[in-house]
Amino acid sequence: MNASPRKRSPGTPDPGARDVLFPLLHAAASVERKLEEALARAQLSGPKYAALSALVCAGEPVALGELAQRLTCVRSNITQLVDRLEADGLVRRVDDPADRRGKRAELTALGTRRQAAGARQVAKVQEDLARTIAGLDHAALAAALSALG
């Protein structure tokens, strides 16, 4: 006698879906570690790369408050991050023409080169990840991960 599969009520998770939490956390930590190691080869950290990339995308000096918004962090964190970037010679603070009390972060030539080196390293991590998950339905995976965030 064949047993028919039990029907789940709407909204009840698939029992197999419960087994995904810890592998997902492990995978996220692994990808983050690989990304940090790759950025270290470009002499950058994740936050430094993110800030430099935001400045590259802007194409012009950015007010520190606006940079904080773009990176979704508080102003005091951006001040410390820009301090470190400035100490490394990657950005410089310039006067804000719209606010005489304000400062903007401007990329230096070294900052532009270092961001480009970081972008190449990030691309390699992305390519490795793409090869690793080549057999998966990428659209379904992206949708599932987006639903979590």
C-alpha positions in Angstrom: 0.0 0.0 0.0 1.4 3.4 -1.0 1.3 6.1 1.6 0.3 9.4 0.2 2.5 12.3 1.1 1.3 14.4 4.0 0.0 17.8 3.1 1.4 20.8 4.9 -0.8 23.7 5.8 0.0 27.0 4.1 2.9 28.7 5.8 4.3 25.5 7.4 7.9 25.2 6.4 9.3 22.1 4.6 10.9 20.0 7.3 14.1 19.9 5.2 14.2 23.7 5.3 14.8 23.6 9.0 18.2 22.1 8.4 19.5 25.1 6.5 20.3 27.6 9.3 23.7 26.4 10.4 25.0 25.5 6.9 23.8 29.0 5.8 25.7 30.6 8.7 28.8 28.6 7.9 28.7 29.5 4.2 28.2 33.2 5.0 31.2 33.1 7.4 33.3 31.3 4.8 32.5 33.7 2.0 33.2 36.7 4.3 36.5 35.2 5.3 37.5 34.6 1.6 36.5 38.2 0.8 38.5 39.7 3.7 41.5 37.6 2.7 41.2 38.8 -0.9 40.8 42.4 0.1 43.9 42.1 2.4 45.9 41.2 -0.7 44.9 44.7 -2.0 45.9 46.1 1.5 42.2 46.9 2.3 39.6 45.8 4.7 35.9 45.4 3.9 34.9 48.8 5.3 37.8 50.6 3.6 36.9 48.9 0.3 33.2 49.9 0.7 34.1 53.5 1.4 36.5 53.7 -1.5 34.0 52.1 -3.8 31.3 54.6 -2.8 33.6 57.4 -3.6 34.5 55.9 -6.9 30.8 55.5 -7.8 30.1 59.1 -6.7 32.8 60.4 -9.0 33.4 63.5 -6.8 34.1 64.3 -3.2 31.3 63.2 -0.9 30.2 64.9 2.4 31.0 62.7 5.3 27.3 62.5 6.4 26.3 61.4 2.9 29.1 58.8 2.9 27.7 57.5 6.2 24.3 57.2 4.6 25.6 55.4 1.6 27.4 52.9 3.8 24.5 52.7 6.3 26.6 53.5 9.3 26.7 56.3 11.9 28.6 59.5 11.4 31.1 58.7 14.2 32.1 55.5 12.5 32.5 57.3 9.1 34.8 59.8 10.8 37.0 57.1 12.2 37.0 55.2 8.9 37.9 58.4 6.9 40.7 59.0 9.5 42.1 55.6 8.7 41.8 56.1 5.0 43.4 59.5 5.3 46.3 58.1 7.3 46.8 55.4 4.6 46.9 58.2 1.9 43.8 56.8 0.2 41.5 59.9 0.7 41.9 63.5 1.8 39.4 65.8 3.5 38.5 68.8 1.4 36.2 71.8 2.2 32.6 71.4 1.4 31.6 74.3 -0.9 28.0 74.0 0.1 28.7 74.1 3.9 31.7 76.1 5.1 31.8 74.0 8.3 31.6 70.7 6.5 34.2 68.4 5.0 34.1 66.0 2.1 36.1 62.9 1.4 38.0 62.9 -1.8 39.9 60.0 -3.4 43.6 60.3 -3.9 45.3 58.6 -6.8 46.5 55.9 -4.5 42.9 55.4 -3.2 41.7 55.0 -6.8 44.4 52.4 -7.6 43.8 50.6 -4.3 40.0 50.4 -4.9 40.6 49.1 -8.4 42.9 46.4 -7.0 40.3 45.6 -4.4 37.6 45.3 -7.1 39.8 42.8 -9.0 40.1 40.7 -5.8 36.3 40.9 -5.2 35.7 39.8 -8.8 37.9 36.7 -8.2 35.9 35.8 -5.1 32.7 36.3 -7.1 34.0 34.1 -9.9 35.1 31.3 -7.4 31.6 31.5 -5.8 29.9 31.3 -9.2 31.9 28.2 -10.1 31.1 26.6 -6.7 27.3 27.1 -7.1 27.3 26.6 -10.9 24.7 23.8 -10.8 22.2 25.7 -8.7 19.2 27.7 -9.8 20.8 31.2 -9.3 17.5 33.0 -9.5 15.9 30.8 -6.8 19.0 31.1 -4.6 19.0 34.9 -5.0 15.3 35.1 -4.2 15.7 32.9 -1.1 18.6 35.0 0.1 16.8 38.3 -0.6 13.8 37.0 1.4 16.1 36.5 4.4 17.4 40.1 4.3 
